Amino acid sequence: MTVVGHAAEISAGEWVTVSGTWVNSGEHGQQFKDSFLRALATTTAEGIEKDLGSGMIRGIGPIYASKLVATFGDQVFEVIEQAPERLREVPGIGQVRGQRISQAWADQKVVREIMVFLHSHGVRTARAVRIKRKSRTTASCAIDGQASISKPGSSQ
């Protein structure tokens, strides 16, 4: 199925939840135009490998994705996030590459959290993408339910 619309960052192999309407394009045929789109967490080893190998995380391509999944299985995301020093158990990943992967994962997680927060407060995907781009992803979600978005170098 072809889905058209706006999304923050969707990678090959990711599962998504979409709501919207069917439209007919004279050039492309029947398509689904989204009004809301949310990426779902990948849970299978194959899905995780595709997700990691898609370029979603800087420093991990298809080869390292395969090595990471072979070493940690479906726990790979937990290892990256909670025990990044264990990344060195994978052949070819040293301290520097492990730190880069861990930082890239943290940066990507921030982007996803911002998008989920905005969606949960009724902000449609297209507007959330514009907010994310404008803020250069320097954003934080306060506990009281307010979104605080600021540009790098400015005070919130």
C-alpha positions in Angstrom: 0.0 0.0 0.0 1.2 3.5 -0.8 0.8 6.1 2.0 1.2 9.8 1.2 1.6 12.5 3.7 4.1 13.9 6.2 6.2 11.9 8.6 9.2 12.8 10.8 11.4 9.8 10.0 10.1 6.5 8.8 12.7 3.8 8.0 12.4 0.7 5.8 11.0 -2.2 7.9 9.1 0.0 10.4 5.5 -0.7 11.2 3.2 2.3 11.3 -0.4 3.1 12.4 -2.1 5.4 9.9 -5.5 7.1 9.7 -6.7 9.1 6.8 -8.6 8.7 3.5 -8.2 6.9 0.2 -7.5 9.2 -2.8 -7.0 8.5 -6.5 -4.0 10.1 -8.1 -4.1 10.4 -11.9 -0.3 9.8 -12.0 0.1 7.2 -9.2 -3.3 5.5 -8.8 -5.0 4.7 -5.5 -3.1 5.9 -2.4 -3.9 6.4 1.2 -3.5 10.0 2.4 -2.6 10.2 6.0 -4.1 12.6 8.5 -2.2 10.9 11.4 0.8 8.6 11.3 2.7 7.0 14.2 5.6 4.5 14.0 5.3 1.4 16.2 8.1 -0.3 18.0 9.8 -3.1 16.1 9.8 -6.4 18.0 11.0 -9.2 15.8 14.7 -9.9 15.2 14.2 -9.5 11.4 12.4 -6.2 11.9 15.0 -4.9 14.4 17.8 -5.8 11.9 16.0 -3.9 9.1 15.3 -1.0 11.4 19.0 -0.7 12.6 20.4 -1.3 9.1 18.2 1.3 7.4 20.5 4.2 8.5 18.2 5.2 11.3 21.2 5.1 13.7 24.4 6.7 12.4 27.2 4.2 12.5 25.0 1.2 12.0 24.5 -0.2 8.5 23.3 -3.6 7.4 26.5 -5.4 8.4 26.6 -4.0 12.0 22.9 -4.4 12.3 23.3 -8.1 11.6 26.1 -8.4 14.0 24.2 -6.6 16.8 21.1 -8.7 16.4 23.2 -11.9 16.2 24.9 -10.9 19.5 22.0 -9.4 21.5 18.8 -10.6 19.7 15.7 -8.7 20.5 17.4 -7.1 23.5 19.6 -4.9 21.2 17.7 -1.7 21.9 17.9 -2.2 25.6 21.7 -2.8 25.3 22.3 0.3 23.3 20.2 2.4 25.7 21.0 0.9 29.1 24.3 -0.9 28.8 26.2 0.7 25.8 29.5 -0.6 27.1 28.3 -4.1 26.1 28.4 -3.0 22.4 32.1 -3.8 22.5 31.1 -7.5 22.7 30.3 -7.2 18.9 33.3 -7.8 16.7 34.4 -4.5 15.1 32.8 -2.2 17.7 35.3 -0.5 19.9 34.9 2.2 22.5 34.6 5.1 20.0 32.1 3.4 17.6 30.1 2.2 20.6 29.9 5.8 22.0 28.9 7.1 18.6 26.1 4.5 18.3 24.9 5.2 21.8 24.8 9.0 21.2 23.0 8.6 17.8 20.4 6.3 19.5 19.8 8.9 22.2 19.4 11.7 19.5 17.0 9.6 17.6 15.0 8.7 20.7 14.6 12.4 21.5 13.1 13.0 18.0 10.7 10.1 18.5 9.7 11.3 22.0 9.0 14.8 20.7 6.8 13.4 17.9 4.9 11.1 20.3 4.3 14.0 22.7 3.0 16.3 20.0 0.7 13.6 18.6 -0.6 12.8 22.0 -1.6 16.4 22.3 -3.6 16.5 19.1 -0.8 18.0 16.9 -1.2 16.4 13.4 1.9 14.8 11.8 2.5 17.6 9.2 2.5 20.3 11.9 4.7 18.1 14.2 7.2 17.7 11.4 7.3 21.5 10.8 7.8 22.1 14.6 10.6 19.5 14.7 12.4 21.0 11.7 12.0 24.5 13.0 13.3 23.7 16.4 16.2 21.6 15.1 15.1 18.9 17.6 16.2 20.9 20.7 13.1 20.3 22.6 11.9 19.0 25.9 8.6 17.9 27.2 7.8 19.2 30.6 6.1 17.0 33.2 3.1 19.3 33.4 2.1 18.5 29.8 3.5 21.6 28.2 5.9 21.4 25.2 8.9 23.6 25.4 10.7 24.0 22.1 13.8 26.2 21.7 16.5 26.7 19.1 20.1 25.7 20.0 21.9 28.4 21.9 18.7 30.1 23.2 17.2 29.8 26.6 13.9 28.0 27.0 
